[in-house]
């Protein structure tokens, strides 16, 4: 029985994969129009760090409150 399923699968897979759309990204590289300063970089990294680590830090800081059953 498994031989029959393998045969069917070998014939069906190329048919199913044949209709996929091939997408290509057009990438153009040029130098930046304006250079980003150090202060802007630090501010951007700080906000991204707070956005990612802030909620998890809040949960960890209040973990004991979440464990209490009300």
N, CA, C, O and CB atoms as a CASP TS submission, in Angstrom:
PFRMAT TS
TARGET T0000
AUTHOR 0000-0000-0000
METHOD Language model
MODEL 1
PARENT N/A
ATOM      1  N   UNK     1       0.813  -1.197   0.000  1.00  0.00           N
ATOM      2  CA  UNK     1       0.000   0.000   0.000  1.00  0.00           C
ATOM      3  C   UNK     1       0.855   1.258   0.000  1.00  0.00           C
ATOM      4  O   UNK     1       0.529   2.242  -0.664  1.00  0.00           O
ATOM      5  CB  UNK     1      -0.924   0.000   1.193  1.00  0.00           C
ATOM      6  N   UNK     2       1.968   1.218   0.761  1.00  0.00           N
ATOM      7  CA  UNK     2       2.815   2.413   0.807  1.00  0.00           C
ATOM      8  C   UNK     2       3.487   2.666  -0.543  1.00  0.00           C
ATOM      9  O   UNK     2       3.758   3.815  -0.894  1.00  0.00           O
ATOM     10  CB  UNK     2       3.880   2.272   1.908  1.00  0.00           C
ATOM     11  N   UNK     3       3.756   1.610  -1.293  1.00  0.00           N
ATOM     12  CA  UNK     3       4.334   1.781  -2.626  1.00  0.00           C
ATOM     13  C   UNK     3       3.385   2.506  -3.553  1.00  0.00           C
ATOM     14  O   UNK     3       3.809   3.331  -4.363  1.00  0.00           O
ATOM     15  CB  UNK     3       4.705   0.437  -3.220  1.00  0.00           C
ATOM     16  N   UNK     4       2.089   2.201  -3.441  1.00  0.00           N
ATOM     17  CA  UNK     4       1.081   2.875  -4.247  1.00  0.00           C
ATOM     18  C   UNK     4       1.005   4.355  -3.884  1.00  0.00           C
ATOM     19  O   UNK     4       0.907   5.204  -4.770  1.00  0.00           O
ATOM     20  CB  UNK     4      -0.288   2.210  -4.062  1.00  0.00           C
ATOM     21  N   UNK     5       1.050   4.670  -2.592  1.00  0.00           N
ATOM     22  CA  UNK     5       1.004   6.073  -2.157  1.00  0.00           C
ATOM     23  C   UNK     5       2.243   6.836  -2.607  1.00  0.00           C
ATOM     24  O   UNK     5       2.150   8.006  -2.979  1.00  0.00           O
ATOM     25  CB  UNK     5       0.868   6.155  -0.633  1.00  0.00           C
ATOM     26  N   UNK     6       3.398   6.184  -2.576  1.00  0.00           N
ATOM     27  CA  UNK     6       4.626   6.836  -3.031  1.00  0.00           C
ATOM     28  C   UNK     6       4.555   7.148  -4.515  1.00  0.00           C
ATOM     29  O   UNK     6       4.988   8.216  -4.949  1.00  0.00           O
ATOM     30  CB  UNK     6       5.842   5.958  -2.738  1.00  0.00           C
ATOM     31  N   UNK     7       4.017   6.232  -5.286  1.00  0.00           N
ATOM     32  CA  UNK     7       3.882   6.448  -6.726  1.00  0.00           C
ATOM     33  C   UNK     7       2.944   7.613  -7.015  1.00  0.00           C
ATOM     34  O   UNK     7       3.235   8.457  -7.863  1.00  0.00           O
ATOM     35  CB  UNK     7       3.370   5.178  -7.415  1.00  0.00           C
ATOM     36  N   UNK     8       1.838   7.657  -6.319  1.00  0.00           N
ATOM     37  CA  UNK     8       0.886   8.759  -6.506  1.00  0.00           C
ATOM     38  C   UNK     8       1.515  10.075  -6.089  1.00  0.00           C
ATOM     39  O   UNK     8       1.347  11.089  -6.766  1.00  0.00           O
ATOM     40  CB  UNK     8      -0.406   8.511  -5.704  1.00  0.00           C
ATOM     41  N   UNK     9       2.239  10.065  -4.980  1.00  0.00           N
ATOM     42  CA  UNK     9       2.863  11.294  -4.486  1.00  0.00           C
ATOM     43  C   UNK     9       3.920  11.795  -5.460  1.00  0.00           C
ATOM     44  O   UNK     9       4.030  13.002  -5.677  1.00  0.00           O
ATOM     45  CB  UNK     9       3.487  11.062  -3.103  1.00  0.00           C
ATOM     46  N   UNK    10       4.703  10.888  -6.052  1.00  0.00           N
ATOM     47  CA  UNK    10       5.744  11.297  -7.007  1.00  0.00           C
ATOM     48  C   UNK    10       5.149  11.953  -8.245  1.00  0.00           C
ATOM     49  O   UNK    10       5.751  12.853  -8.830  1.00  0.00           O
ATOM     50  CB  UNK    10       6.587  10.093  -7.420  1.00  0.00           C
ATOM     51  N   UNK    11       3.979  11.503  -8.635  1.00  0.00           N
ATOM     52  CA  UNK    11       3.352  12.081  -9.830  1.00  0.00           C
ATOM     53  C   UNK    11       2.584  13.352  -9.515  1.00  0.00           C
ATOM     54  O   UNK    11       2.453  14.221 -10.377  1.00  0.00           O
ATOM     55  CB  UNK    11       2.420  11.073 -10.473  1.00  0.00           C
ATOM     56  N   UNK    12       2.078  13.477  -8.304  1.00  0.00           N
ATOM     57  CA  UNK    12       1.238  14.620  -7.950  1.00  0.00           C
ATOM     58  C   UNK    12       2.058  15.848  -7.563  1.00  0.00           C
ATOM     59  O   UNK    12       1.642  16.976  -7.829  1.00  0.00           O
ATOM     60  CB  UNK    12       0.314  14.247  -6.810  1.00  0.00           C
ATOM     61  N   UNK    13       3.210  15.644  -6.944  1.00  0.00           N
ATOM     62  CA  UNK    13       3.992  16.777  -6.436  1.00  0.00           C
ATOM     63  C   UNK    13       4.435  17.727  -7.542  1.00  0.00           C
ATOM     64  O   UNK    13       4.247  18.934  -7.384  1.00  0.00           O
ATOM     65  CB  UNK    13       5.209  16.272  -5.690  1.00  0.00           C
ATOM     66  N   UNK    14       5.010  17.267  -8.652  1.00  0.00           N
ATOM     67  CA  UNK    14       5.398  18.226  -9.696  1.00  0.00           C
ATOM     68  C   UNK    14       4.222  18.992 -10.275  1.00  0.00           C
ATOM     69  O   UNK    14       4.366  20.156 -10.649  1.00  0.00           O
ATOM     70  CB  UNK    14       6.112  17.511 -10.806  1.00  0.00           C
ATOM     71  N   UNK    15       3.062  18.356 -10.354  1.00  0.00           N
ATOM     72  CA  UNK    15       1.879  19.039 -10.874  1.00  0.00           C
ATOM     73  C   UNK    15       1.449  20.143  -9.927  1.00  0.00           C
ATOM     74  O   UNK    15       1.117  21.245 -10.365  1.00  0.00           O
ATOM     75  CB  UNK    15       0.728  18.048 -11.090  1.00  0.00           C
ATOM     76  N   UNK    16       1.455  19.857  -8.636  1.00  0.00           N
ATOM     77  CA  UNK    16       1.042  20.852  -7.654  1.00  0.00           C
ATOM     78  C   UNK    16       2.032  21.992  -7.550  1.00  0.00           C
ATOM     79  O   UNK    16       1.632  23.137  -7.344  1.00  0.00           O
ATOM     80  CB  UNK    16       0.863  20.209  -6.304  1.00  0.00           C
ATOM     81  N   UNK    17       3.291  21.710  -7.686  1.00  0.00           N
ATOM     82  CA  UNK    17       4.320  22.756  -7.589  1.00  0.00           C
ATOM     83  C   UNK    17       4.467  23.552  -8.876  1.00  0.00           C
ATOM     84  O   UNK    17       5.050  24.635  -8.852  1.00  0.00           O
ATOM     85  CB  UNK    17       5.655  22.140  -7.227  1.00  0.00           C
ATOM     86  N   UNK    18       3.976  23.072  -9.960  1.00  0.00           N
ATOM     87  CA  UNK    18       4.152  23.727 -11.251  1.00  0.00           C
ATOM     88  C   UNK    18       3.412  25.035 -11.382  1.00  0.00           C
ATOM     89  O   UNK    18       3.781  25.859 -12.219  1.00  0.00           O
ATOM     90  CB  UNK    18       3.718  22.822 -12.330  1.00  0.00           C
ATOM     91  N   UNK    19       2.384  25.258 -10.591  1.00  0.00           N
ATOM     92  CA  UNK    19       1.566  26.456 -10.730  1.00  0.00           C
ATOM     93  C   UNK    19       1.966  27.571  -9.775  1.00  0.00           C
ATOM     94  O   UNK    19       1.241  28.558  -9.650  1.00  0.00           O
ATOM     95  CB  UNK    19       0.128  26.112 -10.514  1.00  0.00           C
ATOM     96  N   UNK    20       3.080  27.438  -9.112  1.00  0.00           N
ATOM     97  CA  UNK    20       3.497  28.489  -8.199  1.00  0.00           C
ATOM     98  C   UNK    20       4.045  29.668  -8.992  1.00  0.00           C
ATOM     99  O   UNK    20       4.620  29.495 -10.067  1.00  0.00           O
ATOM    100  CB  UNK    20       4.549  27.965  -7.203  1.00  0.00           C
ATOM    101  N   UNK    21       3.864  30.843  -8.459  1.00  0.00           N
ATOM    102  CA  UNK    21       4.327  32.058  -9.102  1.00  0.00           C
ATOM    103  C   UNK    21       5.724  32.358  -8.585  1.00  0.00           C
ATOM    104  O   UNK    21       5.957  32.389  -7.377  1.00  0.00           O
ATOM    105  CB  UNK    21       3.356  33.248  -8.839  1.00  0.00           C
ATOM    106  N   UNK    22       6.634  32.575  -9.495  1.00  0.00           N
ATOM    107  CA  UNK    22       8.006  32.903  -9.113  1.00  0.00           C
ATOM    108  C   UNK    22       8.124  34.416  -9.002  1.00  0.00           C
ATOM    109  O   UNK    22       7.934  35.133  -9.984  1.00  0.00           O
ATOM    110  CB  UNK    22       9.036  32.334 -10.143  1.00  0.00           C
ATOM    111  N   UNK    23       8.435  34.894  -7.814  1.00  0.00           N
ATOM    112  CA  UNK    23       8.556  36.324  -7.593  1.00  0.00           C
ATOM    113  C   UNK    23      10.026  36.696  -7.493  1.00  0.00           C
ATOM    114  O   UNK    23      10.824  35.974  -6.896  1.00  0.00           O
ATOM    115  CB  UNK    23       7.794  36.754  -6.323  1.00  0.00           C
ATOM    116  N   UNK    24      10.367  37.814  -8.076  1.00  0.00           N
ATOM    117  CA  UNK    24      11.735  38.312  -7.990  1.00  0.00           C
ATOM    118  C   UNK    24      11.703  39.735  -7.463  1.00  0.00           C
ATOM    119  O   UNK    24      10.857  40.542  -7.847  1.00  0.00           O
ATOM    120  CB  UNK    24      12.448  38.248  -9.370  1.00  0.00           C
ATOM    121  N   UNK    25      12.621  40.018  -6.596  1.00  0.00           N
ATOM    122  CA  UNK    25      12.711  41.374  -6.051  1.00  0.00           C
ATOM    123  C   UNK    25      13.734  42.158  -6.859  1.00  0.00           C
ATOM    124  O   UNK    25      14.811  41.656  -7.179  1.00  0.00           O
ATOM    125  CB  UNK    25      13.096  41.354  -4.538  1.00  0.00           C
ATOM    126  N   UNK    26      13.385  43.379  -7.180  1.00  0.00           N
ATOM    127  CA  UNK    26      14.326  44.256  -7.868  1.00  0.00           C
ATOM    128  C   UNK    26      15.069  45.064  -6.814  1.00  0.00           C
ATOM    129  O   UNK    26      14.479  45.907  -6.137  1.00  0.00           O
ATOM    130  CB  UNK    26      13.596  45.192  -8.894  1.00  0.00           C
ATOM    131  N   UNK    27      16.342  44.808  -6.681  1.00  0.00           N
ATOM    132  CA  UNK    27      17.135  45.471  -5.664  1.00  0.00           C
ATOM    133  C   UNK    27      18.097  46.426  -6.359  1.00  0.00           C
ATOM    134  O   UNK    27      18.893  46.024  -7.208  1.00  0.00           O
ATOM    135  CB  UNK    27      17.900  44.441  -4.779  1.00  0.00           C
ATOM    136  N   UNK    28      18.007  47.675  -5.988  1.00  0.00           N
ATOM    137  CA  UNK    28      18.910  48.681  -6.523  1.00  0.00           C
ATOM    138  C   UNK    28      19.726  49.241  -5.374  1.00  0.00           C
ATOM    139  O   UNK    28      19.170  49.645  -4.352  1.00  0.00           O
ATOM    140  CB  UNK    28      18.133  49.809  -7.265  1.00  0.00           C
ATOM    141  N   UNK    29      21.006  49.268  -5.529  1.00  0.00           N
ATOM    142  CA  UNK    29      21.858  49.782  -4.466  1.00  0.00           C
ATOM    143  C   UNK    29      22.482  51.096  -4.905  1.00  0.00           C
ATOM    144  O   UNK    29      23.075  51.203  -5.979  1.00  0.00           O
ATOM    145  CB  UNK    29      22.949  48.759  -4.089  1.00  0.00           C
ATOM    146  N   UNK    30      22.335  52.066  -4.063  1.00  0.00           N
ATOM    147  CA  UNK    30      22.936  53.383  -4.267  1.00  0.00           C
ATOM    148  C   UNK    30      23.391  53.890  -2.920  1.00  0.00           C
ATOM    149  O   UNK    30      22.898  53.430  -1.890  1.00  0.00           O
ATOM    150  CB  UNK    30      21.937  54.381  -4.939  1.00  0.00           C
ATOM    151  N   UNK    31      24.306  54.812  -2.902  1.00  0.00           N
ATOM    152  CA  UNK    31      24.654  55.427  -1.614  1.00  0.00           C
ATOM    153  C   UNK    31      23.459  56.208  -1.065  1.00  0.00           C
ATOM    154  O   UNK    31      22.615  56.688  -1.821  1.00  0.00           O
ATOM    155  CB  UNK    31      25.887  56.362  -1.767  1.00  0.00           C
ATOM    156  N   UNK    32      23.404  56.325   0.245  1.00  0.00           N
ATOM    157  CA  UNK    32      22.308  57.051   0.880  1.00  0.00           C
ATOM    158  C   UNK    32      22.348  58.520   0.490  1.00  0.00           C
ATOM    159  O   UNK    32      23.418  59.087   0.270  1.00  0.00           O
ATOM    160  CB  UNK    32      22.374  56.905   2.407  1.00  0.00           C
ATOM    161  N   UNK    33      21.171  59.130   0.405  1.00  0.00           N
ATOM    162  CA  UNK    33      21.117  60.546   0.060  1.00  0.00           C
ATOM    163  C   UNK    33      21.675  61.399   1.193  1.00  0.00           C
ATOM    164  O   UNK    33      22.401  62.365   0.960  1.00  0.00           O
ATOM    165  CB  UNK    33      19.677  60.966  -0.262  1.00  0.00           C
ATOM    166  N   UNK    34      21.324  61.028   2.422  1.00  0.00           N
ATOM    167  CA  UNK    34      21.834  61.742   3.591  1.00  0.00           C
ATOM    168  C   UNK    34      22.371  60.722   4.581  1.00  0.00           C
ATOM    169  O   UNK    34      21.804  59.642   4.741  1.00  0.00           O
ATOM    170  CB  UNK    34      20.727  62.626   4.246  1.00  0.00           C
ATOM    171  N   UNK    35      23.452  61.065   5.235  1.00  0.00           N
ATOM    172  CA  UNK    35      24.004  60.165   6.229  1.00  0.00           C
ATOM    173  C   UNK    35      23.225  60.308   7.536  1.00  0.00           C
ATOM    174  O   UNK    35      22.820  61.406   7.920  1.00  0.00           O
ATOM    175  CB  UNK    35      25.508  60.447   6.449  1.00  0.00           C
ATOM    176  N   UNK    36      23.026  59.183   8.202  1.00  0.00           N
ATOM    177  CA  UNK    36      22.336  59.180   9.484  1.00  0.00           C
ATOM    178  C   UNK    36      23.367  59.420  10.573  1.00  0.00           C
ATOM    179  O   UNK    36      24.404  58.758  10.618  1.00  0.00           O
ATOM    180  CB  UNK    36      21.567  57.841   9.718  1.00  0.00           C
ATOM    181  N   UNK    37      23.075  60.365  11.445  1.00  0.00           N
ATOM    182  CA  UNK    37      24.010  60.720  12.498  1.00  0.00           C
ATOM    183  C   UNK    37      24.018  59.733  13.643  1.00  0.00           C
ATOM    184  O   UNK    37      23.165  58.850  13.734  1.00  0.00           O
ATOM    185  CB  UNK    37      23.695  62.076  13.017  1.00  0.00           C
ATOM    186  N   UNK    38      24.989  59.896  14.510  1.00  0.00           N
ATOM    187  CA  UNK    38      25.137  59.009  15.667  1.00  0.00           C
ATOM    188  C   UNK    38      23.956  59.155  16.620  1.00  0.00           C
ATOM    189  O   UNK    38      23.439  58.155  17.118  1.00  0.00           O
ATOM    190  CB  UNK    38      26.449  59.304  16.407  1.00  0.00           C
ATOM    191  N   UNK    39      23.529  60.377  16.876  1.00  0.00           N
ATOM    192  CA  UNK    39      22.417  60.616  17.794  1.00  0.00           C
ATOM    193  C   UNK    39      21.132  59.966  17.270  1.00  0.00           C
ATOM    194  O   UNK    39      20.395  59.347  18.038  1.00  0.00           O
ATOM    195  CB  UNK    39      22.204  62.132  17.998  1.00  0.00           C
ATOM    196  N   UNK    40      20.862  60.100  15.979  1.00  0.00           N
ATOM    197  CA  UNK    40      19.675  59.486  15.403  1.00  0.00           C
ATOM    198  C   UNK    40      19.741  57.964  15.508  1.00  0.00           C
ATOM    199  O   UNK    40      18.724  57.320  15.765  1.00  0.00           O
ATOM    200  CB  UNK    40      19.513  59.910  13.944  1.00  0.00           C
ATOM    201  N   UNK    41      20.908  57.390  15.316  1.00  0.00           N
ATOM    202  CA  UNK    41      21.088  55.950  15.438  1.00  0.00           C
ATOM    203  C   UNK    41      20.822  55.491  16.863  1.00  0.00           C
ATOM    204  O   UNK    41      20.128  54.496  17.075  1.00  0.00           O
ATOM    205  CB  UNK    41      22.496  55.548  15.008  1.00  0.00           C
ATOM    206  N   UNK    42      21.366  56.204  17.839  1.00  0.00           N
ATOM    207  CA  UNK    42      21.175  55.833  19.244  1.00  0.00           C
ATOM    208  C   UNK    42      19.710  55.938  19.631  1.00  0.00           C
ATOM    209  O   UNK    42      19.184  55.056  20.310  1.00  0.00           O
ATOM    210  CB  UNK    42      22.028  56.722  20.161  1.00  0.00           C
ATOM    211  N   UNK    43      19.048  57.000  19.211  1.00  0.00           N
ATOM    212  CA  UNK    43      17.626  57.170  19.531  1.00  0.00           C
ATOM    213  C   UNK    43      16.800  56.055  18.896  1.00  0.00           C
ATOM    214  O   UNK    43      15.923  55.491  19.552  1.00  0.00           O
ATOM    215  CB  UNK    43      17.120  58.549  19.050  1.00  0.00           C
ATOM    216  N   UNK    44      17.061  55.734  17.650  1.00  0.00           N
ATOM    217  CA  UNK    44      16.330  54.669  16.970  1.00  0.00           C
ATOM    218  C   UNK    44      16.524  53.322  17.633  1.00  0.00           C
ATOM    219  O   UNK    44      15.557  52.590  17.843  1.00  0.00           O
ATOM    220  CB  UNK    44      16.755  54.588  15.529  1.00  0.00           C
ATOM    221  N   UNK    45      17.765  52.979  17.969  1.00  0.00           N
ATOM    222  CA  UNK    45      18.038  51.704  18.629  1.00  0.00           C
ATOM    223  C   UNK    45      17.410  51.643  20.016  1.00  0.00           C
ATOM    224  O   UNK    45      16.948  50.586  20.447  1.00  0.00           O
ATOM    225  CB  UNK    45      19.540  51.474  18.730  1.00  0.00           C
ATOM    226  N   UNK    46      17.393  52.774  20.713  1.00  0.00           N
ATOM    227  CA  UNK    46      16.783  52.817  22.042  1.00  0.00           C
ATOM    228  C   UNK    46      15.286  52.539  21.962  1.00  0.00           C
ATOM    229  O   UNK    46      14.759  51.744  22.741  1.00  0.00           O
ATOM    230  CB  UNK    46      17.032  54.181  22.704  1.00  0.00           C
ATOM    231  N   UNK    47      14.599  53.188  21.025  1.00  0.00           N
ATOM    232  CA  UNK    47      13.161  52.981  20.898  1.00  0.00           C
ATOM    233  C   UNK    47      12.820  51.568  20.447  1.00  0.00           C
ATOM    234  O   UNK    47      11.840  50.987  20.914  1.00  0.00           O
ATOM    235  CB  UNK    47      12.579  53.980  19.927  1.00  0.00           C
ATOM    236  N   UNK    48      13.620  51.012  19.544  1.00  0.00           N
ATOM    237  CA  UNK    48      13.376  49.632  19.128  1.00  0.00           C
ATOM    238  C   UNK    48      13.597  48.674  20.294  1.00  0.00           C
ATOM    239  O   UNK    48      12.827  47.731  20.476  1.00  0.00           O
ATOM    240  CB  UNK    48      14.287  49.254  17.947  1.00  0.00           C
ATOM    241  N   UNK    49      14.636  48.907  21.078  1.00  0.00           N
ATOM    242  CA  UNK    49      14.899  48.048  22.233  1.00  0.00           C
ATOM    243  C   UNK    49      13.771  48.132  23.248  1.00  0.00           C
ATOM    244  O   UNK    49      13.341  47.113  23.787  1.00  0.00           O
ATOM    245  CB  UNK    49      16.224  48.430  22.893  1.00  0.00           C
ATOM    246  N   UNK    50      13.289  49.342  23.511  1.00  0.00           N
ATOM    247  CA  UNK    50      12.175  49.493  24.447  1.00  0.00           C
ATOM    248  C   UNK    50      10.902  48.839  23.924  1.00  0.00           C
ATOM    249  O   UNK    50      10.144  48.242  24.689  1.00  0.00           O
ATOM    250  CB  UNK    50      11.920  50.968  24.725  1.00  0.00           C
ATOM    251  N   UNK    51      10.675  48.951  22.634  1.00  0.00           N
ATOM    252  CA  UNK    51       9.466  48.355  22.060  1.00  0.00           C
ATOM    253  C   UNK    51       9.490  46.837  22.142  1.00  0.00           C
ATOM    254  O   UNK    51       8.448  46.205  22.317  1.00  0.00           O
ATOM    255  CB  UNK    51       9.303  48.788  20.610  1.00  0.00           C
ATOM    256  N   UNK    52      10.673  46.251  22.018  1.00  0.00           N
ATOM    257  CA  UNK    52      10.776  44.792  22.048  1.00  0.00           C
ATOM    258  C   UNK    52      10.930  44.280  23.474  1.00  0.00           C
ATOM    259  O   UNK    52      10.251  43.328  23.858  1.00  0.00           O
ATOM    260  CB  UNK    52      11.954  44.323  21.194  1.00  0.00           C
ATOM    261  N   UNK    53      11.793  44.880  24.254  1.00  0.00           N
ATOM    262  CA  UNK    53      12.092  44.379  25.591  1.00  0.00           C
ATOM    263  C   UNK    53      11.174  44.940  26.674  1.00  0.00           C
ATOM    264  O   UNK    53      11.074  44.350  27.750  1.00  0.00           O
ATOM    265  CB  UNK    53      13.511  44.694  25.935  1.00  0.00           C
ATOM    266  N   UNK    54      10.510  46.048  26.422  1.00  0.00           N
ATOM    267  CA  UNK    54       9.654  46.669  27.428  1.00  0.00           C
ATOM    268  C   UNK    54       8.522  45.787  27.919  1.00  0.00           C
ATOM    269  O   UNK    54       8.393  45.586  29.126  1.00  0.00           O
ATOM    270  CB  UNK    54       9.085  47.917  26.883  1.00  0.00           C
ATOM    271  N   UNK    55       7.696  45.252  27.026  1.00  0.00           N
ATOM    272  CA  UNK    55       6.585  44.408  27.501  1.00  0.00           C
ATOM    273  C   UNK    55       7.053  43.151  28.241  1.00  0.00           C
ATOM    274  O   UNK    55       6.458  42.782  29.253  1.00  0.00           O
ATOM    275  CB  UNK    55       5.718  43.999  26.327  1.00  0.00           C
ATOM    276  N   UNK    56       8.091  42.499  27.762  1.00  0.00           N
ATOM    277  CA  UNK    56       8.565  41.300  28.457  1.00  0.00           C
ATOM    278  C   UNK    56       9.169  41.665  29.808  1.00  0.00           C
ATOM    279  O   UNK    56       9.024  40.907  30.767  1.00  0.00           O
ATOM    280  CB  UNK    56       9.600  40.549  27.598  1.00  0.00           C
ATOM    281  N   UNK    57       9.838  42.802  29.905  1.00  0.00           N
ATOM    282  CA  UNK    57      10.360  43.254  31.187  1.00  0.00           C
ATOM    283  C   UNK    57       9.247  43.566  32.170  1.00  0.00           C
ATOM    284  O   UNK    57       9.371  43.278  33.361  1.00  0.00           O
ATOM    285  CB  UNK    57      11.231  44.472  30.997  1.00  0.00           C
ATOM    286  N   UNK    58       8.161  44.151  31.684  1.00  0.00           N
ATOM    287  CA  UNK    58       7.010  44.448  32.530  1.00  0.00           C
ATOM    288  C   UNK    58       6.416  43.159  33.094  1.00  0.00           C
ATOM    289  O   UNK    58       6.105  43.077  34.283  1.00  0.00           O
ATOM    290  CB  UNK    58       5.943  45.228  31.737  1.00  0.00           C
ATOM    291  N   UNK    59       6.263  42.163  32.236  1.00  0.00           N
ATOM    292  CA  UNK    59       5.701  40.887  32.681  1.00  0.00           C
ATOM    293  C   UNK    59       6.613  40.227  33.708  1.00  0.00           C
ATOM    294  O   UNK    59       6.134  39.731  34.727  1.00  0.00           O
ATOM    295  CB  UNK    59       5.481  39.945  31.483  1.00  0.00           C
ATOM    296  N   UNK    60       7.903  40.215  33.459  1.00  0.00           N
ATOM    297  CA  UNK    60       8.838  39.604  34.402  1.00  0.00           C
ATOM    298  C   UNK    60       8.873  40.355  35.732  1.00  0.00           C
ATOM    299  O   UNK    60       9.011  39.736  36.787  1.00  0.00           O
ATOM    300  CB  UNK    60      10.237  39.555  33.797  1.00  0.00           C
ATOM    301  N   UNK    61       8.750  41.682  35.691  1.00  0.00           N
ATOM    302  CA  UNK    61       8.775  42.466  36.923  1.00  0.00           C
ATOM    303  C   UNK    61       7.516  42.231  37.760  1.00  0.00           C
ATOM    304  O   UNK    61       7.569  42.343  38.985  1.00  0.00           O
ATOM    305  CB  UNK    61       8.918  43.953  36.598  1.00  0.00           C
ATOM    306  N   UNK    62       6.401  41.911  37.134  1.00  0.00           N
ATOM    307  CA  UNK    62       5.138  41.715  37.833  1.00  0.00           C
ATOM    308  C   UNK    62       4.708  40.253  37.840  1.00  0.00           C
ATOM    309  O   UNK    62       3.517  39.961  37.942  1.00  0.00           O
ATOM    310  CB  UNK    62       4.058  42.565  37.200  1.00  0.00           C
ATOM    311  N   UNK    63       5.643  39.349  37.735  1.00  0.00           N
ATOM    312  CA  UNK    63       5.344  37.926  37.655  1.00  0.00           C
ATOM    313  C   UNK    63       4.639  37.422  38.908  1.00  0.00           C
ATOM    314  O   UNK    63       3.720  36.608  38.815  1.00  0.00           O
ATOM    315  CB  UNK    63       6.618  37.139  37.428  1.00  0.00           C
ATOM    316  N   UNK    64       5.053  37.889  40.060  1.00  0.00           N
ATOM    317  CA  UNK    64       4.421  37.448  41.316  1.00  0.00           C
ATOM    318  C   UNK    64       2.959  37.894  41.375  1.00  0.00           C
ATOM    319  O   UNK    64       2.116  37.174  41.911  1.00  0.00           O
ATOM    320  CB  UNK    64       5.194  38.005  42.538  1.00  0.00           C
ATOM    321  N   UNK    65       2.654  39.058  40.837  1.00  0.00           N
ATOM    322  CA  UNK    65       1.270  39.516  40.809  1.00  0.00           C
ATOM    323  C   UNK    65       0.412  38.617  39.918  1.00  0.00           C
ATOM    324  O   UNK    65      -0.758  38.372  40.212  1.00  0.00           O
ATOM    325  CB  UNK    65       1.200  40.966  40.321  1.00  0.00           C
ATOM    326  N   UNK    66       0.997  38.137  38.842  1.00  0.00           N
ATOM    327  CA  UNK    66       0.246  37.283  37.921  1.00  0.00           C
ATOM    328  C   UNK    66       0.031  35.887  38.504  1.00  0.00           C
ATOM    329  O   UNK    66      -0.945  35.218  38.165  1.00  0.00           O
ATOM    330  CB  UNK    66       0.974  37.181  36.579  1.00  0.00           C
ATOM    331  N   UNK    67       0.925  35.450  39.369  1.00  0.00           N
ATOM    332  CA  UNK    67       0.803  34.122  39.963  1.00  0.00           C
ATOM    333  C   UNK    67      -0.316  34.062  41.004  1.00  0.00           C
ATOM    334  O   UNK    67      -0.890  32.996  41.228  1.00  0.00           O
ATOM    335  CB  UNK    67       2.124  33.714  40.598  1.00  0.00           C
ATOM    336  N   UNK    68      -0.631  35.187  41.639  1.00  0.00           N
ATOM    337  CA  UNK    68      -1.673  35.213  42.662  1.00  0.00           C
ATOM    338  C   UNK    68      -3.032  34.979  42.030  1.00  0.00           C
ATOM    339  O   UNK    68      -3.358  35.556  40.993  1.00  0.00           O
ATOM    340  CB  UNK    68      -1.660  36.549  43.423  1.00  0.00           C
ATOM    341  N   UNK    69      -3.814  34.131  42.665  1.00  0.00           N
ATOM    342  CA  UNK    69      -5.164  33.902  42.186  1.00  0.00           C
ATOM    343  C   UNK    69      -6.093  34.863  42.910  1.00  0.00           C
ATOM    344  O   UNK    69      -5.996  35.031  44.125  1.00  0.00           O
ATOM    345  CB  UNK    69      -5.600  32.423  42.403  1.00  0.00           C
ATOM    346  N   UNK    70      -6.966  35.475  42.185  1.00  0.00           N
ATOM    347  CA  UNK    70      -7.873  36.442  42.787  1.00  0.00           C
ATOM    348  C   UNK    70      -9.265  35.895  42.871  1.00  0.00           C
ATOM    349  O   UNK    70     -10.169  36.576  43.354  1.00  0.00           O
ATOM    350  CB  UNK    70      -7.875  37.733  42.010  1.00  0.00           C
TER
END
